[in-house]
Amino acid sequence: QSGHYGREQKCYLSSKRVNSDKAEEHLNTHTEEKPHTAKVVGFWQNGGILRKGFIILLAVGAVLYYVRMYIKIKYNKELVEQLKSGGKAYGSMNVGGSFELANTKGEKITNTSFLGKWVVMYFGFTYCPDICPEQMEAMGEMVDRAEKELGLSNMIPVMVTIDTERDTPEIIDEYLSDYHPKFVGLLGEEKNIDMMCKKFRVYRSKGQALSDPNDYILDHTVTQYLIDPDGNVVGYFMRNRDMDSRLATLGDKVEEYVRLKNESSKSVMLRLWDAVMPAKT
């Protein structure tokens, strides 16, 4: 029995020693730095001021880039939701509103300046390398086809510049003359453009210039807004809409606008008739 007890005690001590060794090994494993972690720490600690400054600059740049992308996606998502919410039925949409800018002649232009006309409006800039010229051509074609196919002679294309630093009246005039003679260019101070962009849910962001401070690109929303003769935004055209689809939408909006105007006129005439010839009781 004593021999049996002795063997149990030896087994217990041996097991305890093994567990102690494993615990120590486990502790050492978790306290030692992993190779890649040590390399990163060493790279930072052994680096000079230039290296650390460059790393910080890259980190800040990455953060700013993702913040910018987040804001752009958020603005575009809100824009689509706003436009879709009012795009199925005729009526003013939850974009647009009052504004005060100037044309290239220096004349004040407000949201009431185009009353009585159909307007297709776009926010862009003359230094845009490819997207804006594409949109200018599409707007010019739309105006021509609207007059030819829909008999709509009171439609004008309007470009609002979002580049308040480089786009002058002379530059805008020369730029728009290449696309359509009816084009109207609008410009204004930074605060006025910013306010109008917010009302139309237009995203814009100035890119970083390299060697030349005037050599920069503006990232912005690519959407054309359809405005009826009463000054209400009643439709929109995204970049991927083909011209036949745009003309069909325009035709529907014009037809609905005329119908509602006729109904409103009839309603007014009926009210006048009732006032002059009240119904007998």
Secondary structure, DSSP 8 states (H G I E B T S, - for coil): -HHHHHHHHHHHHHHHHHHHHHHHHHHHHHHS--HHHHHHHHHHHT--HHHHHHHHHHHHHHHHHHHHHHHHHHHHHHHHHHHHHHHSSSS--SS----EEEETTS-EEETTTTTTSEEEEEEE-TT-SSHHHHHHHHHHHHHHHHHHHH---SEEEEEEE--TTT--HHHHHHHHTTT-TT-EEEE--HHHHHHHHHHTT--EEE----SSTT---EEE--EEEEE-TTS-EEEEEETT--HHHHHHHHHHHHHHHHHHHHHHHHHHHHHHHHHHS----
